[in-house]
């Protein structure tokens, strides 16, 4: 679709937004949201007709891009047939979505509890773990994000937790491995893995193993910086959980459904959790949907004992029809394979080449269509480009980088000292190269702040 400028409509949309929409994670008078006129594939555009290549995939959820015609048609067909129905009934779209998801989850994660998104999937996974074990505590990592609802935001390990953290959520945080900024004085991945596992087991020992219901981890942390865990780490966590009877929960809300070049990132590490949360890419965000994939042992806990939880829109037919169509599209069009191939052959090599040329790039890391550049002021000292949780004037270098990217036609995903490269998983090679060229231009601006 060719963008058609219509500034007058755009001004009206913007005015209504500013008058009535309360935006998440924002100081309302300090933001200036772009009025979006349309989107298709890997692009969106504003009412002035300026088009942007979306290197954010929305919020890392449009894994098959915007407006895929087969998914749009499936939503339309479902709406004509049955727009909605209560979750206590068996409905074709709901049953088929659950079946297709269970076919792709690792191990025996064959029961699917549907939610409206990722945060409430985490809420229910934790509730299931506590009821299954009869224990109160949950362990999760610093440098993590699990959602904005009360329990999920307390499980989160980044600054978005602070305002809601009353120290009463039963959550204990620990350090997960991240060699570039190691908390364990490690020099190799092997050392980082071993020391991170030792730290986790020591934390468990001092907290009391019999008090811990679950360990919750993002398989690959997303907004925290796409920190691919070292070989053996997740398997080691699995062993620790088995040793102490702790439920292992993997959060695949961002990493799942092709983002890493596998259906689920857990497949990269040959590990099966007891519970796995998903959302976002399950239907490319076309209609809100999330869920928990449940192991046989935990499902058995609730075989004859009611599970005390539910949602009015659990397994909403429109959302599930979108999921069915999305999974079918991904299988038919080789979307997962495309993400793996382009990640290995195009994105990875190109980002490493950019790192050689730009003094602001401290590290490149990622897999599939899930990459991050760590931006630094000094490569030798690894001083971050801006301070931790910087805002206002302190965040000027990142703001300048973002402005340069947008001016070049690239919409970036930025978080603290990182920019992420997370385009749709079915992105074309030419589109990728266009985006990488724009990223090259923006990094030159970030270089101006380096020492």
N, C-alpha and C positions, 0 to 999 in steps of 0.2 A: 504494500500500500504506500502511495506517495503522500507524504505529509502535506496538508493544505493549511497555510497560515490563516489564522483567525484570531488576531490579538484581542478583539473586543470580547469574544467569548472567554478567552483566556483570562482577561482582567476580571470578568464576572466570577469565574470559578475561583480565582485567587481571593477575591474579596469575600466570597461566601465562606471559604476555608478559614480565612483570618478572623472572620466574625464569629464562627460557630464551632469549628473543629478543634478539639483538644488533642494535641499530638503526644504520643508516647515518648518517654525519655528526654523531654525537652523543656527548657524555659520558654514559655509560650510566646513572649514578646521578643525573643532573641533569634527566632528562626524565620527563614524565608523559603518555604517549600515551593519547589518547581511545580507549576500547573502542567500536568501531562495530558496531551490530547489523544494519544493512541500508542499502540505497541504491536509489534509483529516480529516473530522469530527472536533474534538476538538484539533487536533495536527498539527504542521508544523515542517519541518526539514531543516537543512542546507546541504551544499554540502560535509561536512565531515561525514554526516550520523547521526549527533546528533539531537534527536527529542525533541521538547518542547511542553508541554501542554499549550495551549493558554488561559490564564486567562484574556485576553484583548478583545477577540472576534474581532480581527483586530483593529479597533478603535470603539469598542462597536457596531458592525454592523452585524457580522456573527451570527445572532441569531439562525440559523439552522446549523451552522458549515460550514466547507469548503467542496466544491465539492459534494453537495447533488445530487445524480444521477437524481432525478426527475426534479430538477430545471435546471441542465445542459442539460438534454434532451429537456426541454421546450425552452431553448435558441437556441439549435440546430435546432429544428423544426421551430421556428419562423424565424430564419435566412434563412432556405431553402425556406420558404413561402414568406416572405416579410421582408427584412433586415431593411428597414427604410421607413418612409413616413412623409410628412410634417404635422405639428400639426393642420392645418386648416380643416383636413378631419376626418371623423369618421372611425376609424380603430378598428377591433375586439379586439385586445389585449389591446388597450388603454381604450376602453369602458368597457371591463370586469374588468380590474384592478380598474377603478374608481368605478364600481358597488360594487366590493368586499370590497374595502376600506370604502365606504359610509355605507355599511351594518354594519360595526364594529365601526364607529365613534359614539361618544355620541350625543344625542339630534338630532337636525336638520342640522348637518354638512354634507349635502348631495351633495354638489357640490365640485368637486375636480379639482384644478388647478395644473398641473404637472410641476415640475422644475427638475433640474439636481442634486440637492442635498439640504442639510439642510440650508446652508447659503443663497442661493437665494430664498428658501422658506420664510425665515425670511424677506428678502428684499421685497418680494411681499406682504407678510402679512402686513407689515408696510405701504406700498404704498396703499393697499386697505383700511386700517384703516384711513389713512389721507384723502383719497378721499371720503370715506364714511362720515366722520365727518366734513371735512373742517377745521381741526385743525392741528397744526404743531408738537407738542411735543410728545415724547414717554418716558414713565417711565419704567425702568428695574432695576433689583436688582444687587447690588454688589454680589460677589461670584456666578457668572454665566458665561456661555459661549454660544454664539449664532451663531458663524461662523466667517470666515475670510474675507469676502467681506466688502466693505467700511461701509455700514450702519450696517451690522450685527456685525462687530467687535467693532463699537462704542456702540452698544447696550450691548455688552459683558461687564461684570463687573469684569474681572480679568486683570492681568498685560499685557496680550496679546493686550489689547486695547491701551495701553499708546502711543506706537510709531505712531499710526494712529489717535489719538484723538486731533483734532484741535479745539475742543469746538464749532464746527459749525454744528453738526449733529442733533441738536434738541433733544438730549437725556439727561434725568435727572436720576441719580441713587439714589436708596434708599436701606435701609437695610431690607432684608427678614428675617424670623425667623430662628435661629440656636441656640438652647438652650445651646449646649456645649460651644460655644463661644458667648454668648448672648451680643448684643449691648444694651440691655434694662434692664440689671441688674435683669433679671428674674430668678426665682428659680424653676418654674414649667412650664410644657408645656402650661397650661392655661394662665399663666402670659405672657409667650413669645408670644403666639398667640394674645392676647388682645393688648399688647403693640406694637407689630409689625403692627397690623392693625391701631392702633391709629397713629403711626408714618407715615404710608402710607397716611392716610387721611389728616394728617397735611401737609405733603409734597404737596399733591394735592391742598390744600387750599392756600398755599403760592406760588405755581407755577401758580395758576389760573386754575380752572377746565375747563373753556371754551377754554383753550389753549391746552388741552391734548387730543390727538387722541387715544392713546392706552397704556395699561399696558401689558408688555411682561414678562412672567415668564416661566422658565422651570417647568413643573409640579413637577418633582423631579430633582433638579440640579444634573448634571452628573459629568463632570470633576472637578467641584468646590468642590465635596465631597459627593455626594449622601446624601443630607440632606433632609430626608423625612419631609415634612411640618407637623406641629402639627394639630390635628383634628380641623376643623373649619376655618383654615386659608384661604384656597382657596375659600371656600364658602363665607367667609367674603370679599375677594377681588372681587368676583362676585357681591356681594351686593353693594360694593363701585362703581364699574364700572356702574352698573345699575343706581345708584343714580345720577351720574354725566354725564351719556351719553358717557362713555368711552368704547372703544372696548377692550375686554379682549382676549388677545392672549396667548395661551398655546403652548410652544415649547415641542413637544414630539419626536423630532428627535432622541434622545438617549433612552428615556424611553418607547417609543412606540413599538408596535408589539411584545408583550409577555415578554419584559424584566423584568417587575415588577410582572409577574404572572397574568396580565390582558392584554387584547388586547391593551388598552391604560391606562396609569397611572391615567388619569382623572377619570376612573371608580372606582378607589380605594377611591375617595373622593366625588363621586356622584356630579360632577360639570361639566357643559358644557360651554366651552368658545364660543366666537363669531367666532374666527378663530383658527385653530390648524395646526401647521406645523409638517411634518413628513419627514423621509428619512431613511437612514441606514437599519433598520430591515425590511422595507417594502419588500425588495427582498434580504435580507442578503448581500447587497452590491455587488452582482454578476455583475450587470450592474448599473452605476450611475443613481439614481432616487430619487426625493424628491417631496414635494408638499404641498399645503395648502388646508385644508378642510374648507369649507366656509358655514356659517349659511345662512338661508333663507333671513334674513333681509339685510345682506350685498350683497348676490347674487342679490337681487332685485334692489340694487343701480345700478347695471350694466346690468339690463335686457334690457334697451333701450338706455343706455349710454355706449359707448365703454369703455372697460377697457384698459387703455394705458400701456400695458405691455405684454411681451411674450418672448419665447425662441425658437430658431431654433429647439432644440431637445426636446421640451416639449412633454411628453408622448411618448418617443421613443419606437417603437414597441418591440425591444429586451428587454429593461428595463421593460416594462409593462408585457411582457410575463413571465419574471422572477418573477415579483411581483405576477401575477396570480398563478404561480406554487408554489411560497413560501407560500402564504396564504393558498392554498389548502393543502400543506404539513403540515403546522402548525395545521390546523383543523383536518386532517386525523390522524396525529400522536400524537395529544394531547400535542403539544409543550408548549402551554401557561399553561396548567395544570401541566405539568412537572416542569416548572419554579417555579410555586407557591408551589408545593409539596416539591421539593428539597430545596427551599429557607427556608421554614418553618421547615422542618424535619431534614435537613442535614447541610446546610450552616450556618444558624443562630446559632443553638446550637454549632456547631464546632468552629465558630469564637468567640463566647462568652467564650468557654472553653480556646481557645488560649489567649484571653485577660486576663484570670485569671492567666495564667502561664507566660506571657511575660510583663515585666515592660515597654516596649516601646509602648504598646497599650493603648491609652487613652480612646477610645470609639469605639464601634462597632455599625454600623447602616446600615439599608437596608431592602430590600424586594425582593422576587423572586430571579432572578439572577442579582441583582443590589445592591452590598454591598461595604462598605468602612471601612477601619480601620484607625482611626486617630492616627498617631504616634507622641509620645511625648518624651521629654527628662526627664520630671518630671511629674508623675501622679498627685501629689498633687497641683502643681502650674499650670499644664496643659501647661507648656512651650513647644512649638513645637520642634520636633526633629531637624529641621533646621529652620533658619529664613525665613520669608515670602519672596517668590520669590528668594530663595537662588540659587547661581550658583558657579561653581568652588570649591575651598576648603571648602567653607561654606556649600556646599551640600554633603560633604563626607559621612555622615551617611546614607543618602538615596541612594547614589551611591553604598555603600558597601552592603546595603540591596538588591538592585537590582542585583548586581553581584552574591550574594549568592543564590538568587532565580533562576537565569539562570543556575548556576552551578548545581543546584538540578533538572534541567529539567523543570522549570516553567518560562513562560514568563510573567512578572508582568506588570500591568498598574499602573504607579506611577505618582502623580502630587503633587508637593510641599511636604506637610507632610502627604500624604495619600497613601495607596495602595488600589486599588480597586479589588474586586473579581467579575468579570463580564465574566464568561465563556459563551459559547453558551447555549441558552435556552433549547436545547435538549441534554445537556450533561448527561452522565450516572453517576450513583452513585459511581461506582468504580473510574471513572476518577476524580470526585470531591474529593474523599478521597485521591487519589494520589496527586492532586494539593494542598490540605490542608496540607498534610504531608510535602511537599516541602516548603510551606509557613511557617510552624512551624520552619523548619531549618533556613530560612532566617530571621525570627523574632529574633532568638537567636543572630544573628549578630547585628541587630538593638539594642538589649538589652545592648550590650557592650557600647553604647553611652549614656545610661541613668544614672541618678544620684540616 
